[in-house]
Amino acid sequence: MTDHPDFYTKTMAKVYADQGYLGKAAKIYRLLLKHEPDRKDIVDELSKIEKQLSEKALSNSVLLLGKWIALEFKYDNLKKLKNIRKTS
């Protein structure tokens, strides 16, 4: 598919969204709204996409926090092991 704004359509945005390319879909919907700001159907679709993007970002943040906490525990355990080895 071409990435030229002249070819952006609601259908193309939907295809991107269905394939999981939410950022690309949102970009197309925003561009379409610039040209036709009164299109409620596009506003609704963009709202759905932005909600999904927000939920995805929150989910990624939670996953990263979990990984960070796990790494902190591992690091703390490694420090304890080093101290045990030093005293042995």
N, C-alpha and C positions, 0 to 999 in steps of 0.2 A: 504494500500500500504506500502511496505517496504521502509525504508529510508536508504538503503544501496547503496553506490555509484556504485557497480557492476551492479545494476539493473536500473540505470538511462538511460533513452532514450529520444529522441526528443519528442516522443509521450507523455511520462509521463510529460515532461515539459509543453507541450501544454495543457494537461488536468489540471495541476495545474494552469496555466495561465487562462484558461477558467473558472475555479472555483474561481478565484480571489486571489489565492495564488501566487502573483507576485514574492515575495522574494524567495520562493522555486523554482519557475520556473527559475528565473535568476541564482540561485545557480547551478541548473542542467545544464543549457546552458553553464555556465562558465566551469564547469567540463568537459562537452563534448568538448568544444573548446580546453581545455588543451590536450586532446587526439587526436583531429583532427582540428588543427588550420586553415586549409585551407577551412573549410566548410562555404561557404558564406551564405547558408540558415540559419545556426545556428547563425552566426554573425548578420544577419538581424533580426531574432527573438529576440535575446538578446537586440539588439538596441531598438526594439519596447517595450520590457518589461521595459528596463531602462528608456525610455521616460515616460511610464505610471507611474513608480515608482516616477520619478521626479515630474510629474504633481500632483500625489496624495500627495506627501510631501508638495508641494507648496499650494495646496488646504487646507490641514490640518493646515498649518501655518496661512493662512488667516482666517480660522475659529477660531483658537485659539486667534489670535489678536482681532477679533471681540468680543469674549467672554471676553477677558481681558479688553477691552474698556468698555463694558457694566458693568462689575464688578466695574471698577473705578468710573463710574457714580453713581452706587448704593452706593458705599462706600462714595463718596462725599455727596450724599443726606443724608445718615445716619449721617454724621458728622454735617451737617446743622441742622438736626432735633434735635440732641443732644444739639447743641448750643441754639436752640430756647427753648427747655425744660429747660435748665439751666437759661435762662433769664426770663422765665415765672414765 
